[in-house]
Amino acid sequence: MLTEVNTRDKLIKLIENEPALMIYFYSNNCSPCVSLRPKVDAVIRERFPKMKLVFIDSEKYTEIASAYNVFSNPVIITFFESREYRRESKYISMAQLIESIKRPYELIFS
């Protein structure tokens, strides 16, 4: 099930409380966003099940997107222990995304 965040306060609480969090900023008018979304969801569910994944429609919730300096789509921001760890945008390789979060994920959850 896809979790949509619609307020900045909810997002701040998630960042503060989740040891591993991935935020996926998207637009339904963005073809790469639409095609990448299920792939990211599947990877997180299968490879990183303890990581929380949330989605934010950056056209609908512009105040959240601008607060996180998101001005294009798609953008994926990964947080570990409330700190921004990595930011990917536009051309996102699933293999690189997996490799980039594998080590910190294993350190936190192993």
Backbone torsions as a table, in degrees:
resi	resn	phi	psi	omega
1	MET	NA	131.7	-178.5
2	LEU	-82.5	130.2	179.9
3	THR	-100.1	116.4	180.0
4	GLU	-99.4	130.8	176.2
5	VAL	-102.3	133.1	-175.3
6	ASN	-123.4	1.7	175.3
7	THR	-137.0	150.8	179.0
8	ARG	-65.6	-36.3	179.3
9	ASP	-61.6	-42.2	177.4
10	LYS	-62.2	-41.1	-179.4
11	LEU	-66.2	-42.5	178.6
12	ILE	-60.7	-43.0	178.4
13	LYS	-63.0	-40.5	177.2
14	LEU	-63.2	-44.5	179.5
15	ILE	-61.0	-40.7	-179.1
16	GLU	-71.5	-32.8	-170.8
17	ASN	-103.1	-20.1	-177.9
18	GLU	-94.5	127.2	178.7
19	PRO	-65.9	-28.3	177.9
20	ALA	-140.2	123.4	-175.6
21	LEU	-138.9	134.8	173.8
22	MET	-120.1	129.0	178.5
23	ILE	-110.6	125.8	-179.6
24	TYR	-111.4	107.7	176.0
25	PHE	-89.8	133.2	-175.5
26	TYR	-147.2	173.5	170.5
27	SER	-139.1	138.8	178.4
28	ASN	-70.8	-12.9	177.0
29	ASN	-91.2	6.0	-177.3
30	CYS	-109.7	110.7	-178.5
31	SER	-58.9	-45.6	177.7
32	PRO	-61.2	-34.7	178.3
33	CYS	-62.1	-45.5	-177.0
34	VAL	-67.2	-40.4	-178.7
35	SER	-76.8	-30.3	-177.8
36	LEU	-80.2	-30.8	-175.3
37	ARG	-52.0	-52.0	-179.8
38	PRO	-66.7	-28.6	178.1
39	LYS	-68.1	-44.7	178.3
40	VAL	-63.4	-44.4	178.9
41	ASP	-58.6	-45.2	-179.5
42	ALA	-64.9	-42.7	-179.7
43	VAL	-62.6	-44.2	-178.9
44	ILE	-66.2	-45.7	179.7
45	ARG	-61.6	-40.7	-174.3
46	GLU	-85.3	-42.8	-173.0
47	ARG	-98.4	-28.9	-174.9
48	PHE	-133.8	64.0	-171.3
49	PRO	-65.3	-19.5	179.7
50	LYS	-90.2	-3.4	177.4
51	MET	-85.8	133.6	176.7
52	LYS	-85.4	130.8	178.7
53	LEU	-116.5	126.5	176.9
54	VAL	-127.5	155.2	-178.3
55	PHE	-119.7	141.0	177.7
56	ILE	-133.3	122.8	175.7
57	ASP	-78.0	105.2	-173.1
58	SER	-70.9	-18.0	174.4
59	GLU	-80.7	-34.9	-179.0
60	LYS	-80.1	-37.8	-177.0
61	TYR	-116.9	65.7	-174.9
62	THR	-62.7	-31.7	-179.4
63	GLU	-66.7	-34.4	177.5
64	ILE	-71.2	-46.7	-179.6
65	ALA	-58.5	-46.5	-178.3
66	SER	-68.4	-32.2	177.5
67	ALA	-63.7	-26.1	179.3
68	TYR	-107.6	19.4	177.2
69	ASN	54.8	42.2	177.3
70	VAL	-103.5	111.5	-176.5
71	PHE	-125.6	7.8	175.0
72	SER	-145.0	172.9	-178.6
73	ASN	-136.4	151.3	-11.6
74	PRO	-78.8	157.8	173.8
75	VAL	-133.8	132.9	176.1
76	ILE	-118.5	124.3	176.6
77	ILE	-116.6	126.9	180.0
78	THR	-108.7	130.5	177.5
79	PHE	-116.1	136.8	169.3
80	PHE	-125.0	126.9	179.4
81	GLU	50.6	48.9	174.4
82	SER	69.7	8.9	178.6
83	ARG	-117.4	138.9	176.8
84	GLU	-65.8	124.4	-177.6
85	TYR	-102.0	-43.2	-175.6
86	ARG	-152.7	148.4	178.5
87	ARG	-132.8	125.8	178.9
88	GLU	-119.9	142.6	177.4
89	SER	-145.8	157.6	178.5
90	LYS	57.7	-88.8	-175.7
91	TYR	-94.3	99.2	-172.7
92	ILE	-109.9	122.3	176.7
93	SER	-91.3	125.3	179.5
94	MET	-63.0	-38.8	179.2
95	ALA	-62.5	-43.4	178.6
96	GLN	-67.9	-38.4	178.2
97	LEU	-61.4	-45.9	178.7
98	ILE	-60.1	-49.5	-179.3
99	GLU	-62.1	-36.3	-176.6
100	SER	-70.3	-29.3	-178.0
101	ILE	-103.8	-7.7	-176.3
102	LYS	-60.0	-51.5	-175.7
103	ARG	-65.1	-52.7	179.3
104	PRO	-62.5	-34.2	177.4
105	TYR	-61.5	-47.2	-179.5
106	GLU	-65.4	-36.1	178.3
107	LEU	-64.5	-38.2	-178.7
108	ILE	-77.2	-41.0	-171.2
109	PHE	-103.7	0.5	178.9
110	SER	-95.9	NA	NA
